[in-house]
Amino acid sequence: MTDTRPPAGELAGVLRAHPAVVSLSGGPYATVATYLPGERLLGVKIGAAGEPVEIAVVLRLTGPLPRIVAELRRLVSARCGGAPVDIIVTDVVVDPR
């Protein structure tokens, strides 16, 4: 079975480009992370094949939270060959009007 998941850095870029994502987060205890040469990328953890992709984000409240999370889950899963995706929302920012 071929692993079709993109590199963690690519997923991080896709997530950061989403209008509801304020930033990536390490999640509880900063365990949602990928170790890259010379850096630790917080917010994206791609485990072994068959394991869920873990994402931790701070969101801007641009609509109902369940809808935003479902949208992010579909976006990441589609880029990861249909892999399951676990999303942790560590904080929510409400823009003042």
C-alpha positions in Angstrom: 0.0 0.0 0.0 1.4 3.4 -1.1 1.3 6.3 1.4 -0.2 9.2 -0.5 -0.2 11.7 2.3 1.7 15.0 1.6 4.5 16.3 3.8 3.5 17.9 7.1 4.8 21.3 5.9 2.5 21.2 2.9 -0.5 20.5 5.1 0.5 23.3 7.4 0.5 25.7 4.5 -2.9 24.6 3.3 -4.3 25.0 6.8 -2.7 28.5 7.3 -4.3 29.6 4.0 -7.8 28.8 5.2 -9.7 32.0 6.3 -10.9 30.5 9.6 -7.4 29.4 10.7 -5.7 32.0 12.9 -2.7 29.8 13.6 -1.5 26.2 14.2 -1.2 25.0 17.7 0.6 22.2 19.5 -2.5 21.1 21.2 -2.6 19.9 24.8 0.9 19.5 26.1 2.3 20.5 22.6 2.1 16.9 21.4 0.6 17.6 18.0 3.8 18.2 16.1 6.1 16.9 13.4 9.8 16.9 13.8 11.6 18.1 10.7 15.3 18.7 10.2 16.2 21.6 12.5 12.7 22.4 13.5 9.5 21.3 15.2 6.3 22.0 13.3 3.5 22.5 15.7 -0.1 21.8 14.6 0.3 18.8 12.2 1.1 15.2 13.1 1.1 12.6 10.5 1.4 9.1 12.0 1.9 5.8 10.4 -0.3 4.6 7.6 -3.8 3.8 8.9 -3.4 6.2 11.8 -5.4 9.5 11.8 -3.7 12.7 10.8 -3.8 15.0 13.9 -4.4 18.7 13.5 -4.5 21.4 16.2 -5.6 24.9 15.4 -6.7 28.3 16.7 -9.8 29.3 14.8 -11.5 32.6 13.9 -15.2 32.2 14.4 -16.4 32.8 10.9 -19.4 30.6 11.2 -20.7 27.6 13.3 -17.7 25.8 14.8 -18.8 22.3 13.8 -19.1 23.5 10.1 -15.6 25.0 10.2 -14.1 21.8 11.7 -15.9 19.6 9.2 -14.6 21.8 6.3 -11.0 21.5 7.6 -11.4 17.7 8.1 -12.6 17.3 4.5 -9.8 19.5 3.2 -7.1 17.6 5.0 -8.6 14.1 4.4 -8.8 14.9 0.6 -5.1 15.8 0.6 -4.2 12.7 2.6 -5.9 10.1 0.4 -9.0 9.8 2.5 -7.2 9.2 5.8 -9.1 9.9 9.0 -8.4 13.3 10.5 -8.6 14.3 14.2 -8.9 18.1 14.8 -8.3 19.8 18.1 -9.5 23.4 18.4 -7.3 24.9 21.1 -8.8 28.4 21.0 -11.3 30.6 19.2 -10.9 34.2 18.3 -14.0 36.3 17.8 -13.3 39.4 15.6 -15.0 42.5 17.1 -17.4 44.2 14.8 
